[in-house]
Amino acid sequence: MPLESDLYAPVKALLEGQGYVVKGEVRGCDVVAVRGAEPPVVVELKRAFGLGLVLQGVDRLVLTDLVYLAVGAWPKQMKNVKKLCRRLGLGLMVVVAERCDVVLDPVPYLPRKNKRKAGRMLGEHARRVGDPNLGGQAMRAPLMTAYRQEALRCAGLLAANGPMKLPDMRKAGDVPNAAKILQQDVYGWFERITRGVYALTPAGKQGLKRFQR
């Protein structure tokens, strides 16, 4: 991987080819390029993409909207790197084999809200009973979702009463989506005995024992 100073010449050549007057190490900025009365271009150089470079770039946004991050190797998670740069309004350059490629130009980030995803999040928050999960816990551990809570209520009814009809389950407990949960049987907890009548499987008994507190 090249030194940070090795990135300067390819970046300078690219900008000079676009008519900029380029100078290095100007008031703490690695590269400053000026073209007439246009806003200046500032480029921060680093061997590899990282948090330190991002923080430098964000700091330079108080000087100009045209801030680029230039790195000496292609980032491994390029999709996420580009998304981050877009959100921060930063441009991205990659310098490899003395060639500078502009991957992303800086533009103001104007995110569009995903109303569908936001609705799902709020719906899950509203349906979930209590606060059963520890924020930040490892994703390897099964989370207690509103769906799982309702499935556990179905399992609890069947464990206590034996095979039941769907209308009886709706009356006996707060399980408005009982039909959907029992028919889909995502966890393998339920079995259909006859039409509209369901019972608990051994896996359901284990799930009930594992998740009920």
TORTI-769346 format. One line per field, with one value per residue: residue number from 1; z, y negated, x of N, C-alpha, C in turn. Coordinates in steps of 0.02 Angstrom, whole numbers. Atoms other than C-alpha are relative to their C-alpha. Example, Ala and Ser with C-alpha at 12.3 -4.5 7.8 and 13.67 -1.06 7.14 Angstrom:
! residues 2
num: 1,2
n_c3: 0,-3
n_c2: 59,59
n_c1: 45,-42
ca_c3: 390,357
ca_c2: 225,53
ca_c1: 615,684
c_c3: 0,37
c_c2: -60,-55
c_c1: 45,-39
***
This chain:
! residues 213
num: 1,2,3,4,5,6,7,8,9,10,11,12,13,14,15,16,17,18,19,20,21,22,23,24,25,26,27,28,29,30,31,32,33,34,35,36,37,38,39,40,41,42,43,44,45,46,47,48,49,50,51,52,53,54,55,56,57,58,59,60,61,62,63,64,65,66,67,68,69,70,71,72,73,74,75,76,77,78,79,80,81,82,83,84,85,86,87,88,89,90,91,92,93,94,95,96,97,98,99,100,101,102,103,104,105,106,107,108,109,110,111,112,113,114,115,116,117,118,119,120,121,122,123,124,125,126,127,128,129,130,131,132,133,134,135,136,137,138,139,140,141,142,143,144,145,146,147,148,149,150,151,152,153,154,155,156,157,158,159,160,161,162,163,164,165,166,167,168,169,170,171,172,173,174,175,176,177,178,179,180,181,182,183,184,185,186,187,188,189,190,191,192,193,194,195,196,197,198,199,200,201,202,203,204,205,206,207,208,209,210,211,212,213
n_c3: 0,5,-53,13,46,67,31,18,71,43,-14,28,73,20,-9,47,65,2,-1,-67,-27,-56,-47,-55,-70,-8,-62,-27,51,40,69,14,72,13,71,7,-57,-24,-67,2,-10,-51,1,-55,23,-48,33,1,-25,-71,-37,-4,63,3,-45,32,53,-30,-26,56,29,-22,46,67,11,46,-38,22,-36,48,-33,42,12,6,-62,5,-1,41,0,-62,-1,43,-34,-54,30,25,-57,-29,51,18,60,-12,52,-13,37,7,56,23,34,-46,25,-41,-10,-22,-9,-58,11,-63,-11,-12,-6,4,-53,21,-43,-12,-53,-61,-25,-29,-63,-50,-14,-44,-65,-32,-15,-47,-70,-43,31,-16,29,-22,58,14,-10,60,44,-2,-47,28,-29,-17,42,-13,30,-44,-60,13,9,-67,-31,30,-28,-70,-1,20,-54,-57,15,51,66,-3,62,7,-34,-72,-17,3,-59,-62,-10,45,59,58,61,-13,61,41,-34,-1,68,25,-42,15,-46,-6,-66,1,50,13,-15,48,27,-49,-67,-3,-61,-10,16,-49,10,-31,-72,-13,11,-57,-58,11,5,-52,-59
n_c2: 59,60,50,53,49,-29,12,70,15,-19,43,66,-5,-4,65,47,-15,32,73,26,14,-46,7,-47,21,70,10,-64,-41,-36,25,53,15,60,13,63,22,-57,-24,-42,-72,-23,-73,-28,-60,-52,-64,-43,32,-12,52,61,36,26,57,55,25,36,63,45,24,70,42,-6,-59,-46,-36,-69,-44,-38,-57,-36,-69,-4,-24,-66,7,60,22,35,60,50,22,45,63,37,28,55,50,-3,-36,-55,-15,-57,5,-65,-2,68,24,23,-8,30,-49,33,72,22,34,3,-61,12,-68,-11,-45,-60,-1,-69,-27,36,-26,-66,9,26,-53,-48,33,5,-66,-37,8,11,13,-63,-7,46,36,-13,-70,-34,-22,-73,-18,15,58,-7,45,-2,-62,-56,5,-26,-72,-28,0,-57,-61,-5,-22,-71,-39,-2,-26,-53,23,52,31,70,49,-6,30,73,21,-16,40,57,-27,17,-30,-71,-40,9,-29,-73,-26,8,-43,18,-31,-71,-11,-19,-50,0,-65,-2,67,53,-21,-5,-24,20,-52,-1,60,55,-4,23,72,30,-5,40,72,28,21
n_c1: 43,-43,2,49,-30,0,65,7,-13,57,58,-16,3,71,31,-31,28,66,-8,-10,-66,-2,-56,4,-9,21,39,22,33,-50,2,49,1,40,12,34,41,40,-18,-60,5,-46,-8,-38,-33,-16,-17,59,60,11,36,-40,7,69,4,-35,43,56,-27,-14,63,11,-38,28,43,-34,-51,-11,-45,-40,-32,-47,22,73,31,29,73,9,70,13,-43,32,61,-21,-23,59,37,-38,-13,-71,-19,-47,-49,-43,-63,-33,-48,-11,60,52,68,53,53,61,-5,39,64,39,39,71,28,72,22,36,58,19,-44,15,63,-13,-36,47,48,-32,-7,65,27,-41,20,-58,-65,-34,-67,-53,-26,-70,-18,-25,54,3,53,65,33,71,40,71,25,-18,40,68,-7,-7,66,36,-29,21,70,3,-32,45,66,1,21,52,23,-23,43,-9,-65,8,38,-35,-60,-12,-35,40,-28,-9,7,-60,-58,5,-4,-68,-41,-70,-47,14,29,71,22,72,30,55,12,9,-20,-73,-31,-69,-50,-55,-40,36,-9,-68,-1,35,-44,-60,12,43,-37
ca_c3: 0,-47,75,95,5,-143,-173,-197,-373,-455,-367,-418,-599,-607,-539,-644,-796,-752,-744,-558,-476,-348,-192,-51,138,144,321,373,214,117,-53,-101,-281,-345,-514,-541,-428,-400,-226,-183,-187,-34,-36,116,85,177,135,178,215,400,534,550,366,378,528,434,286,394,476,305,259,357,221,63,2,-117,-3,-66,28,-70,-23,-87,-95,-145,13,48,85,-59,-58,124,104,-39,61,208,97,15,185,240,76,42,-121,-141,-243,-259,-310,-374,-483,-496,-566,-478,-506,-444,-371,-300,-313,-160,-164,-24,52,42,110,66,213,189,258,240,346,471,484,515,651,739,721,800,941,974,970,1076,1257,1382,1343,1334,1236,1295,1171,1087,1123,1001,849,876,1019,962,987,1071,934,942,826,942,1092,1011,958,1139,1195,1073,1137,1317,1281,1196,1336,1466,1376,1248,1066,1035,898,830,891,1065,1064,1013,1156,1285,1256,1169,1005,864,734,796,628,535,666,678,490,450,595,574,725,704,867,808,718,639,713,615,521,630,777,829,958,1027,958,1064,984,1044,1221,1213,1142,1280,1411,1332,1308,1446,1598
ca_c2: 0,-171,-308,-451,-566,-444,-483,-667,-667,-565,-670,-831,-772,-731,-900,-998,-909,-989,-1163,-1178,-1258,-1128,-1149,-1029,-1052,-1214,-1261,-1079,-1017,-884,-951,-1116,-1147,-1314,-1354,-1536,-1599,-1424,-1347,-1261,-1074,-995,-817,-720,-578,-413,-243,-156,-204,-224,-326,-448,-494,-514,-630,-734,-748,-801,-933,-1004,-1028,-1192,-1257,-1196,-1077,-997,-879,-715,-570,-489,-315,-205,-43,6,20,197,144,22,20,-31,-153,-241,-246,-326,-455,-501,-524,-640,-735,-678,-626,-474,-444,-286,-294,-131,-108,-297,-318,-418,-367,-469,-345,-470,-658,-753,-804,-861,-709,-718,-551,-488,-410,-232,-245,-59,-11,-147,-81,96,34,-64,81,201,77,58,245,303,330,256,239,419,387,308,174,217,403,521,562,747,748,762,597,587,510,469,618,736,668,706,878,910,858,984,1117,1077,1098,1266,1325,1283,1342,1471,1463,1309,1231,1063,969,1038,983,806,797,874,761,605,692,596,672,850,918,846,903,1080,1103,1034,1127,1037,1120,1295,1278,1324,1467,1474,1615,1587,1440,1285,1384,1371,1451,1418,1516,1572,1429,1311,1375,1346,1172,1131,1190,1095,925,909,816
ca_c1: 0,71,114,-10,112,115,-69,-39,34,-108,-241,-153,-137,-323,-375,-250,-320,-487,-414,-382,-231,-179,-72,-32,-39,-135,-193,-204,-289,-193,-247,-331,-383,-449,-528,-572,-712,-784,-792,-626,-603,-523,-454,-397,-274,-260,-185,-348,-527,-564,-649,-505,-519,-708,-690,-562,-680,-826,-716,-670,-854,-850,-732,-820,-954,-829,-733,-660,-583,-441,-377,-237,-337,-513,-620,-679,-858,-874,-1065,-1071,-927,-1017,-1178,-1087,-1003,-1168,-1251,-1111,-1100,-921,-840,-727,-569,-465,-281,-207,-52,-29,-204,-339,-520,-667,-790,-913,-938,-997,-1180,-1297,-1382,-1572,-1635,-1808,-1897,-1958,-2134,-2164,-2013,-2054,-2231,-2168,-2051,-2188,-2310,-2186,-2155,-2341,-2382,-2237,-2285,-2163,-1978,-1912,-1751,-1588,-1538,-1372,-1381,-1297,-1404,-1363,-1488,-1670,-1760,-1929,-2037,-2221,-2251,-2157,-2250,-2418,-2357,-2309,-2483,-2556,-2437,-2482,-2667,-2640,-2524,-2655,-2811,-2756,-2816,-2924,-3029,-2975,-3131,-3104,-2922,-2971,-3095,-2978,-2828,-2761,-2717,-2803,-2685,-2705,-2764,-2615,-2490,-2555,-2573,-2401,-2320,-2154,-2074,-2147,-2243,-2417,-2504,-2676,-2781,-2940,-3011,-2992,-2924,-2741,-2627,-2454,-2304,-2154,-2057,-2193,-2176,-1988,-2014,-2137,-2015,-1870,-1952,-2080,-2017
c_c3: 0,63,-18,-51,-72,-37,-29,-75,-45,12,-31,-76,-24,5,-47,-71,-9,9,68,12,66,43,59,67,8,62,26,-49,-43,-71,-5,-74,-12,-75,-6,64,28,71,-4,9,51,-2,59,-20,57,-39,-7,30,73,33,3,-62,-5,45,-28,-54,26,26,-57,-32,24,-48,-69,-3,-43,35,-24,50,-52,37,-49,-12,-4,65,-10,-4,-38,2,62,6,-41,33,55,-28,-26,58,30,-50,-20,-66,17,-62,21,-44,1,-61,-33,-42,51,-33,49,4,14,7,59,-20,66,6,19,4,-7,53,-30,47,17,56,66,31,33,68,55,18,46,71,37,21,52,72,44,-40,12,-25,29,-61,-8,9,-66,-41,-1,46,-31,35,15,-39,21,-28,46,65,-10,-12,67,37,-27,30,72,7,-15,54,59,-13,-48,-67,5,-70,-1,34,76,23,0,62,65,13,-52,-60,-63,-65,7,-63,-43,31,-2,-70,-29,38,-13,42,7,67,-1,-53,-5,11,-48,-24,56,70,1,69,1,-16,55,-7,32,76,20,-8,57,62,-7,7,55,63,58
c_c2: -62,-43,-53,-50,26,-12,-70,-13,22,-44,-69,1,1,-69,-53,12,-30,-75,-30,-17,38,-12,47,-32,-74,-6,65,45,33,-29,-55,-18,-58,-10,-63,-19,57,18,46,74,19,76,20,69,49,64,45,-37,18,-59,-65,-42,-32,-62,-61,-31,-41,-68,-50,-29,-71,-48,-2,61,53,33,72,37,42,55,38,72,0,27,68,-3,-63,-25,-40,-64,-56,-27,-50,-67,-42,-33,-60,-55,-3,37,53,10,61,-7,67,-2,-69,-27,-19,5,-33,49,-35,-75,-22,-38,-3,62,-19,67,0,51,59,9,71,31,-35,25,68,-6,-23,52,53,-28,0,69,38,-16,-8,-16,62,6,-53,-33,13,72,32,27,77,23,-18,-60,15,-52,4,65,60,-2,28,75,35,0,56,65,10,23,75,44,8,36,58,-28,-48,-22,-73,-50,2,-32,-76,-25,8,-45,-55,24,-15,30,75,42,-4,35,76,30,-5,44,-10,39,76,19,31,53,-2,70,14,-72,-50,17,12,24,-22,59,2,-61,-61,1,-24,-76,-37,-1,-47,-75,-28,-15,-8
c_c1: 44,-4,-52,28,3,-66,-6,8,-58,-62,12,-6,-72,-33,29,-27,-70,4,10,73,4,61,-12,13,-12,-44,-29,-35,54,5,-53,6,-48,-5,-42,-37,-43,19,62,-17,54,2,43,26,11,15,-60,-59,-10,-34,38,-7,-70,-7,37,-44,-58,24,13,-63,-18,35,-33,-44,35,59,2,45,36,38,43,-17,-77,-29,-34,-77,-20,-72,-16,41,-32,-63,17,22,-58,-37,36,15,73,10,52,44,40,62,34,46,7,-57,-53,-68,-49,-58,-66,14,-42,-63,-37,-44,-72,-36,-76,-20,-38,-59,-22,41,-14,-65,8,34,-48,-53,28,7,-67,-27,40,-20,61,63,44,72,48,30,75,20,19,-58,-5,-56,-67,-32,-73,-39,-73,-30,15,-41,-70,1,6,-67,-43,25,-21,-72,-6,31,-47,-65,-2,-23,-59,-20,22,-46,8,66,-5,-36,41,60,6,41,-41,25,10,-3,63,60,-2,6,70,49,74,50,-9,-31,-70,-14,-76,-28,-57,-11,-15,20,75,23,73,46,52,45,-33,8,70,5,-33,44,60,-14,-44,40,-49
***
